[in-house]
């Protein structure tokens, strides 16, 4: 699992034609179904209901898209305003706040690349390549259009990619929720996704802004039986973060269910197995690159394991509680002992995740199988990581678990939930932007 780090020094009745990928139309209408069977069972994947080729966004869908965009931009604006005010009154560097923690490593990787040898310390080898590669591709635009240096251009590029990716993820989250629960719940799920504390990453140089649209898009493509598209999206996701490896897993599960429904025919296998094969292409390509560049395909693992002490441990949460316990001893309250908020937030996040998983299981006949497998996979990573417990950043990565809260809460209780999340988004975000108190 990719870990947070210590900072380093600067090294869219009128119609509008849209491509097929934007065919996840927001008004919930569907075109004629293709002649492919739907998966059976209580955890059945949603059958294919979209036509291939071009789709048209209705007026209602365009209004819904506008609604999503306005709310998303409003919350992003509030977060950036909080960061700006913090930088003004606290005399911090504004762009430095947005590139805090892992953002500094991503910026370093975009500007200077990987070391050419295996390193057991904390280096850029500990980070996957696709997000910094996207920064590197966009950075020259700002270098040409402005007089700023590469550090400024990389930071702005990273925040822009995260922000746009977060908006794309939000649109797909709305579409998924509408297919599972209808328009009303979809709106609540969208609002909750936007204000969830982990959404702070959409305003920072963090790779979740690239991972989540790829993961949500893969999930939607699998529900539509678009195997090649799903595999490509999962493949890109597996080159963003280690947790992106859950993408090929959901492709494999969906393919197996499809083959079972088709009677295990060879034709079905040839059609659907392309998804999990393509799904691992990103991480396999990354390992091959590391082998050629550093001499070891495991250079990323070595840096993570030795440089950050990261490892998978079934008792990781127990160890987290053990490390936190001494600071909660009343006899130490008058001493300089400081409570590590990262441990507190991680343990609270584990409780929240457990509640979300219970609610998701209760909704298993409504939610797609891919969503459940994705959530369980992310939950496993979060609860077994020795270094990064289930904090808000990992909880929003398990986005179906965040969405399911909107299925069971409405009215006054939902308003209270949104208010609490928005408050935590701003409050915890301001702690994240500066100092070493709290990681995203």
Beta strands, then each sheet from edge to edge (+ up, - down):
strand 1: 16-18
strand 2: 55-57
sheet 1: 1+ 2-
end
